[in-house]
Amino acid sequence: RAARSPKMMENKVFLSFTFYSTILILKMYVVAIITGQVRLRKKAFANPEDALRNGGLQFCREDPDVERCRRAHRNDMENIFPFLFLGAIYSLLDPSPTVARIHFLIFCVGRIIHTIAYLLQLRAPTRSVAYSVAQLPCFSMALQILLATTPYW
């Protein structure tokens, strides 16, 4: 068992944030692995050395399925990285643990559904609804951070 700081164990909001953030980062790793597997299956490599190792330079090319995976991954980076910042700062504001957990859960579930909808090409507007729902807790946290820090600007 890893040594834990007693102070950190007192911040239930931060522990909840850490749990959901870790789930999201693992999800990003899974998308990266899926991208690599699709590259191998479709023989569509980004680099000549990879193409040469897997059949020849003709396989240094783009593929629509690989590009879809890459867009899903890029969308994660555009949304999960800001969540990591906002959630960490929000955790320091001493919010209600229940309210904070709801923020983190909604974001996490929204991002998971967004990725599933992206990769499985689910019917619109599934992906955009998941994206929009996941943005709500981020805007809420950002607003609360701004309200808490406005006196210090």
Sequence and secondary structure as in RCSB ss.txt:
>XXXX:A:sequence
RAARSPKMMENKVFLSFTFYSTILILKMYVVAIITGQVRLRKKAFANPEDALRNGGLQFCREDPDVERCRRAHRN
DMENIFPFLFLGAIYSLLDPSPTVARIHFLIFCVGRIIHTIAYLLQLRAPTRSVAYSVAQLPCFSMALQILLATT
PYW
>XXXX:A:secstr
     HHHHH HHHHHHHHHHHHHHHHHHHHHHHHHHHHHHHT BSSHHHHHHTT GGGBS  HHHHHHHHHHHH
HHHHHHHHHHHHHHHHTT   HHHHHHHHHHHHHHHHHHHHHHHTT  TTHHHHHHHHHHHHHHHHHHHHHHHHG
GG 
